[in-house]
């Protein structure tokens, strides 16, 4: 019996050593010694050696062996299904619990999905993204990388898509619902089908806004304001010339000149549109294709119109005088269509502008020619010709060949009574005479789906954006009255 106790004591020492060393597994050498001792122990028992009462040695041994076996079985089980076992082991799950969790996971991931699409654990989100891409494809949008399943879902009508959405949300009898009941199920901005319609409408809106045929962004300055309060700006003037300093002489103090400039301010512009019950029942996907796009184009064309109206209407600015005024020295003396002579005057006027509060010439460069569509061809011929078109001698070069970027916009034709004849020369974008400010720099309108008011069946969107158009400099633009 003493020999058996000695064997058990040695086994306990081996197990305690592994346990105290971070609860590690036995080394190969320790395992061989442990197994040899176990063989000797079993031989003593067969010889009739009485077994000592259970001691903590046995408990420790059984505990460690059980833990090793649990770890081994869980690791093997997870490996078979391509899963990580660490989390299950650390959380103390039994082998049976892990087996049950793996089974439940497999059943959920392999369950049949609407239209045969495997959605996995993010079923709702993946279905929404695939359905939105499918609907976008159906209405003719270009989707670079459609989500998986979009090709199948593009063939569904709006009603079928609404029913599939309800099934995803757990409404098993969705295919037995009538049109009105289907619509009522989705008249909240949080429903899955509503999210799909909203996401598609916003994608159409954003693409149409980006593609809108506007020109103001090519030559105006873009700015940002953080709130709606009027913001005063100041024009930097001149600093005193550097004076000769004699040996051991002192530098004379100077304060730069500056004058008060324009006040910039943001305003909010918006509209609201809806998709009716009739459009839903009639499967009118052309609504999603056209209506959001029309409002998006209208939003950006509105900025474009505002900019050119501001330029052509010659408003009074911060100094109490009109934008184009004799005192501002920005009106050409010779009126007429673009020519070498009139462009020469425009260039000279810009270069001879002086800094505020002084006589220092700014030498502002001429970069853009803004013309109505009625003068676009003539301006293009002038700038694109290597010789002066007005001269009979073909050897006289055109000093303005490819020296200007021509911006032609139809808004200028009707912006004033004389709009078809008036044209302008401006400097580069950083010195543009007009600045377009956006709230926190966001130049894309916000489009938000809303809960329709009581008694109104359909889907409702608000569109709004915050911007301001301000004349910020009169020295960087020159006008020709045209006649």
TAFENLIN-V685178 format. One record per backbone hydrogen bond with DSSP energy under -1.0 kcal/mol. CO is the residue of the C=O (numbers start at 1). NH is the residue of the N-H. E is the energy in kcal/mol with one decimal. If there is no record, write none. Layout:
((CO & NH & E) (CO & NH & E))
//
This chain:
((1 & 5 & -2.2) (2 & 6 & -2.2) (3 & 7 & -2.2) (4 & 8 & -2.6) (5 & 9 & -2.3) (6 & 10 & -2.0) (7 & 11 & -2.4) (8 & 12 & -2.4) (9 & 13 & -2.0) (10 & 14 & -2.2) (11 & 15 & -2.5) (12 & 16 & -3.1) (13 & 17 & -2.1) (14 & 18 & -1.7) (15 & 19 & -2.5) (16 & 20 & -2.9) (18 & 24 & -1.7) (19 & 23 & -1.6) (27 & 31 & -2.8) (28 & 32 & -2.1) (29 & 33 & -2.2) (30 & 34 & -2.8) (31 & 35 & -2.7) (32 & 36 & -2.2) (33 & 37 & -2.5) (34 & 38 & -2.0) (35 & 39 & -2.1) (36 & 40 & -2.1) (37 & 41 & -2.2) (38 & 42 & -2.3) (39 & 43 & -2.1) (40 & 44 & -2.1) (41 & 45 & -1.8) (42 & 46 & -1.9) (43 & 47 & -1.4) (44 & 49 & -2.5) (45 & 48 & -1.3) (55 & 59 & -1.9) (56 & 60 & -2.7) (57 & 61 & -2.3) (58 & 62 & -3.2) (59 & 63 & -2.6) (60 & 64 & -2.6) (61 & 65 & -2.6) (62 & 66 & -2.4) (63 & 67 & -2.1) (64 & 68 & -2.5) (65 & 69 & -2.2) (66 & 70 & -2.5) (67 & 71 & -2.6) (68 & 72 & -2.2) (69 & 73 & -2.5) (70 & 74 & -2.5) (71 & 75 & -2.3) (72 & 76 & -2.3) (73 & 77 & -2.5) (74 & 78 & -2.6) (75 & 79 & -2.1) (76 & 80 & -1.5) (78 & 83 & -2.7) (79 & 82 & -1.1) (85 & 89 & -2.3) (86 & 90 & -2.7) (87 & 91 & -2.0) (88 & 93 & -1.8) (89 & 92 & -1.3) (94 & 98 & -2.4) (95 & 99 & -2.5) (96 & 100 & -2.1) (97 & 101 & -2.4) (98 & 102 & -2.6) (99 & 103 & -2.0) (100 & 104 & -2.5) (101 & 105 & -2.1) (102 & 106 & -2.3) (103 & 107 & -2.5) (104 & 108 & -2.2) (105 & 109 & -2.3) (106 & 110 & -1.7) (113 & 116 & -1.9) (114 & 117 & -1.6) (122 & 126 & -2.7) (123 & 127 & -2.4) (124 & 128 & -2.4) (125 & 129 & -2.5) (126 & 130 & -2.5) (127 & 131 & -2.9) (128 & 132 & -2.6) (129 & 133 & -2.1) (130 & 134 & -2.5) (131 & 135 & -2.7) (132 & 136 & -2.2) (133 & 137 & -2.5) (134 & 138 & -2.0) (135 & 139 & -1.8) (136 & 141 & -2.7) (137 & 140 & -1.1) (147 & 150 & -2.2) (149 & 153 & -2.3) (150 & 154 & -1.6) (152 & 155 & -1.2) (153 & 156 & -1.6) (157 & 161 & -2.6) (158 & 162 & -2.2) (159 & 163 & -2.1) (160 & 164 & -2.5) (161 & 165 & -2.1) (162 & 166 & -1.9) (163 & 167 & -2.1) (164 & 168 & -2.0) (165 & 169 & -1.6) (166 & 171 & -2.9) (167 & 170 & -1.6) (170 & 172 & -1.1) (171 & 174 & -1.2) (173 & 176 & -1.9) (174 & 177 & -1.6) (178 & 182 & -2.5) (179 & 183 & -2.4) (180 & 184 & -2.5) (181 & 185 & -1.8) (183 & 186 & -1.1) (188 & 191 & -1.6) (191 & 195 & -2.1) (192 & 196 & -1.9) (193 & 197 & -2.4) (194 & 198 & -2.8) (195 & 199 & -2.9) (196 & 200 & -2.2) (197 & 201 & -2.5) (198 & 202 & -2.5) (199 & 203 & -2.1) (200 & 204 & -2.5) (201 & 205 & -2.4) (202 & 206 & -2.8) (203 & 207 & -2.2) (204 & 208 & -2.4) (205 & 209 & -2.3) (206 & 210 & -2.0) (207 & 211 & -2.0) (212 & 214 & -1.9) (215 & 218 & -1.9) (216 & 219 & -1.2) (216 & 220 & -2.0) (221 & 436 & -3.0) (223 & 438 & -1.4) (225 & 440 & -3.1) (231 & 264 & -2.9) (233 & 261 & -2.9) (235 & 259 & -2.0) (238 & 257 & -3.9) (246 & 249 & -2.8) (257 & 237 & -2.4) (259 & 235 & -2.6) (262 & 233 & -1.9) (264 & 231 & -3.2) (267 & 467 & -2.1) (269 & 465 & -2.3) (271 & 463 & -3.0) (273 & 461 & -2.9) (275 & 459 & -2.6) (276 & 280 & -1.5) (277 & 281 & -2.5) (278 & 282 & -2.7) (279 & 284 & -3.0) (280 & 283 & -1.3) (283 & 285 & -1.8) (284 & 287 & -1.3) (285 & 289 & -1.5) (286 & 290 & -2.2) (287 & 291 & -2.0) (290 & 294 & -2.5) (291 & 295 & -2.0) (292 & 296 & -2.2) (293 & 297 & -2.6) (294 & 298 & -2.3) (295 & 299 & -2.1) (296 & 300 & -1.9) (297 & 301 & -3.0) (298 & 302 & -1.7) (299 & 303 & -1.1) (300 & 304 & -2.2) (301 & 305 & -2.7) (302 & 306 & -2.2) (303 & 307 & -2.5) (304 & 308 & -2.0) (305 & 309 & -2.5) (306 & 310 & -2.3) (307 & 311 & -1.9) (308 & 312 & -2.7) (309 & 313 & -2.6) (315 & 323 & -2.0) (317 & 320 & -2.3) (321 & 317 & -3.0) (325 & 328 & -1.0) (326 & 329 & -1.0) (330 & 479 & -2.4) (339 & 343 & -2.5) (340 & 344 & -1.7) (341 & 345 & -1.8) (342 & 346 & -2.2) (343 & 347 & -2.6) (344 & 348 & -2.2) (345 & 349 & -2.6) (346 & 350 & -2.0) (347 & 351 & -2.2) (348 & 352 & -2.0) (350 & 353 & -1.1) (350 & 364 & -1.1) (351 & 363 & -1.9) (353 & 362 & -3.4) (355 & 358 & -1.8) (360 & 355 & -2.1) (367 & 405 & -2.4) (368 & 426 & -2.3) (369 & 407 & -2.8) (370 & 424 & -2.5) (371 & 409 & -1.4) (372 & 375 & -1.7) (375 & 379 & -2.5) (376 & 380 & -2.4) (377 & 381 & -2.4) (378 & 382 & -2.0) (379 & 383 & -2.5) (380 & 384 & -2.0) (383 & 402 & -2.8) (386 & 398 & -2.4) (388 & 391 & -1.6) (393 & 396 & -1.5) (396 & 388 & -2.3) (398 & 401 & -1.6) (400 & 403 & -2.2) (405 & 369 & -2.3) (407 & 371 & -2.2) (409 & 412 & -1.5) (416 & 419 & -1.7) (418 & 421 & -2.0) (418 & 422 & -1.3) (423 & 480 & -2.8) (424 & 370 & -2.4) (425 & 478 & -2.5) (426 & 367 & -2.7) (426 & 368 & -2.1) (428 & 431 & -1.1) (429 & 432 & -1.6) (433 & 472 & -2.6) (433 & 473 & -1.4) (434 & 221 & -2.4) (435 & 470 & -2.4) (436 & 223 & -2.6) (437 & 468 & -1.9) (438 & 225 & -2.0) (438 & 441 & -1.6) (439 & 442 & -2.0) (446 & 464 & -2.1) (448 & 462 & -3.1) (453 & 456 & -2.0) (459 & 275 & -2.8) (460 & 450 & -2.8) (461 & 273 & -1.9) (462 & 448 & -2.6) (463 & 271 & -2.5) (464 & 446 & -3.0) (465 & 269 & -2.6) (466 & 439 & -1.4) (467 & 267 & -2.0) (468 & 437 & -2.7) (470 & 435 & -2.8) (476 & 427 & -1.6) (478 & 425 & -2.3) (479 & 332 & -2.7) (480 & 423 & -1.8))
//
